[in-house]
Amino acid sequence: MGHSASYFTTHFVPHSEISIIIKYHIRRYNIKNSTVLSVLHLLQAFVVCCQCGVFCRSVLHANTKN
């Protein structure tokens, strides 16, 4: 039996850390929040990130060092 996507999102990425991931992706992809295309790009990157808890943890770990 698999878990729902929301389980993985909340299990691997606590809500208090979601903003850190979003900020990371904004910097990584040089996203401008003023355009719809960039918002869609950000959402795509965020969804991909949330599908892999190990990647999210590595991103947060590397991000907090800077």
LINCOR-V398561 format. One record per residue. N is the residue number from 1. RES is the residue in three letters. SS is DSSP state (~ for helix, > for strand, _ for the rest). BURIAL is # if it has 16 or more other ideal C-beta (glycine too) atoms within 10 Angstrom, else .. Layout:
N;RES;SS;BURIAL  N;RES;SS;BURIAL
This chain:
1;MET;_;.  2;GLY;_;.  3;HIS;_;.  4;SER;_;.  5;ALA;~;.  6;SER;~;.  7;TYR;~;.  8;PHE;~;#  9;THR;~;#  10;THR;~;.  11;HIS;~;.  12;PHE;~;#  13;VAL;_;#  14;PRO;_;.  15;HIS;~;.  16;SER;~;.  17;GLU;~;#  18;ILE;~;#  19;SER;~;.  20;ILE;~;#  21;ILE;~;#  22;ILE;~;#  23;LYS;~;.  24;TYR;~;#  25;HIS;~;#  26;ILE;~;.  27;ARG;~;.  28;ARG;~;.  29;TYR;_;.  30;ASN;_;.  31;ILE;_;#  32;LYS;_;.  33;ASN;_;.  34;SER;_;.  35;THR;_;.  36;VAL;~;.  37;LEU;~;.  38;SER;~;.  39;VAL;~;.  40;LEU;~;.  41;HIS;~;.  42;LEU;~;#  43;LEU;~;.  44;GLN;~;.  45;ALA;~;#  46;PHE;~;#  47;VAL;~;.  48;VAL;~;.  49;CYS;~;#  50;CYS;~;#  51;GLN;_;.  52;CYS;_;.  53;GLY;~;.  54;VAL;~;.  55;PHE;~;.  56;CYS;~;#  57;ARG;~;.  58;SER;~;.  59;VAL;~;#  60;LEU;~;#  61;HIS;~;.  62;ALA;~;.  63;ASN;~;.  64;THR;~;.  65;LYS;~;.  66;ASN;_;.
